[in-house]
Amino acid sequence: MINNQALEVILDTRKSVLAAHTGKTLDILLRLRARSENTEPVRTPLALALVIDRSGSMTGRKLREAKRCVLDLVKRLHDDDCFSVTAYDQVPQEIMSLVRVREARPLLQQALSEIEAGGSTALFDGWLMGAKSLEDQDLLEINPLTQNALKRVILLTDGQANVGLMAIEPICEQVKEYAKRGISTTTVGFGIDFNEELLTAMANSGQGNAWYGERVEDLAESFDAEMSYLSNVLWKDVRVALVTPLSNALEEVKVRNDYAQTGRREWSLPAIAANSEVWMAISLEMNRVIQMQTTDTVLTCQIRAKNKDGLEHEFSISLPKLPVVEMAEYRAAPENELVARRFNEVESADIQRQARAYVQDRNWTAVERLINQLQERATDNPWLMETVSYLRKLLEQRDHVMMGKELAYASQSLRNRASSLSETAFYSASQESFKPAYLRRKVVKGRNSESQS
């Protein structure tokens, strides 16, 4: 317990026994839980870089809505938070340098009114200018009170990079490097023309969130989720290192989430907000685990994270030896319901990604086969079942554009989402509405909750 903020670390397995020569994996679930005992936890100071696409495709309503979203985001900030505004077409332009909210709020509307659409889309250059505005020295000079602020770039775009650096991998490497330095990235896609592969990859690499709005009115809920999440972060710069007794065995460890790998045996996880948990799904080949049980432990998870005061703490948990039993006893052994459900979600995400590839090829027979597999997996998961029902509607309409986007964002959510501390398999849209916005399980990623159909 640190300043009434505990990081609870739990390590569970799908089954509590092993069996040789099964061809199966040992599925392990690492859970990091931030429980706040304060009814009103101290708010995390924020420093945001708001980056607006002003290319030609944003002309008209999209650009007006993007400006409205920026105003909405700034309205949610506190007076001592900081923000900057960057706009980009073929070149980026600093609209407002990093400034304290109380000083800039009266000037923001006029500054935004001068942004006009036109030109190509230098998405990376726009993001980079925003990220550089959050460099530590600049932030400290503006407001020393935000020394431990959570720093995040929020990129708003409706299109695809077509000027400057455009390839996904090198862009994401840069995003990952800034995330290592404490500057994370959230992406927001407008409409239907943006590159969802790039935006979800940037969010994963940048330890942020990926949102999109099928219609512009759907984005307000996403911003509610983003800001409530950022304002309630208790632990940030979360790193998990996985250690096995045999050095070459580490190559056989499979992390099933999309978390960015920051070292040979280290992954970065999202910041952890109050009364939520983030989790890592890990698989090891079962025969290999049995071989490694000649040592004291099979797997050790070493966790480093910074609290709200910027102080780094270390935690460690190890998986003990598990009994090896005959096949009949292994098959009869009960499963841990939560571990099984989490792995079912990441395995469903794998199927969704396969389906998306077939959607892009318009191979609707293969898509339907995979949707049927998803439905089989969703039998005991009402939330997944609702998602499958919506995907079937898109399949019937042969809507390859929206189906591709929904599959991309749904699979990303299944792999990387935070969950409430008391989440169960039960799902009800009305019950979800009582949760903080950042913990709600949505059926349709590109629409607000009132139009989830």
Secondary structure, DSSP 8 states (H G I E B T S, - for coil): -BTTEEEEEEEEESSS-B-TT---EEEEEEEEEEEE-SSS-----EEEEEEEE-SGGGTTHHHHHHHHHHHHHHHHS-TT-EEEEEEESSSEEEEEEEEEHHHHHHHHHHHHHT----S---HHHHHHHHHHTT-HHHHHHH-GGGTT-EEEEEEEESS---SS---HHHHHHHHHHHHHTTEEEEEEEETTTS-HHHHHHHHHHTT--EEEESSGGGHHHHHHHHHHHHHTEEEEEEEEEEE-SSGGGGGG-EE-S---EEETTEEEE--EETTEEEEEEEEEEHHHHHHHTTSS-SEEEEEEEE-TTS-EEEEEEEE----B--HHHHHHS---HHHHHHHHHHHHHHHHHHHHHHHHTT-HHHHHHHHHHHHHHGGG-HHHHHHHHHHHHHHHHT-HHHHHHHHHHHHHHHHH--EETT--S---HHHHTTS-GGG---S-TTS-GGG--
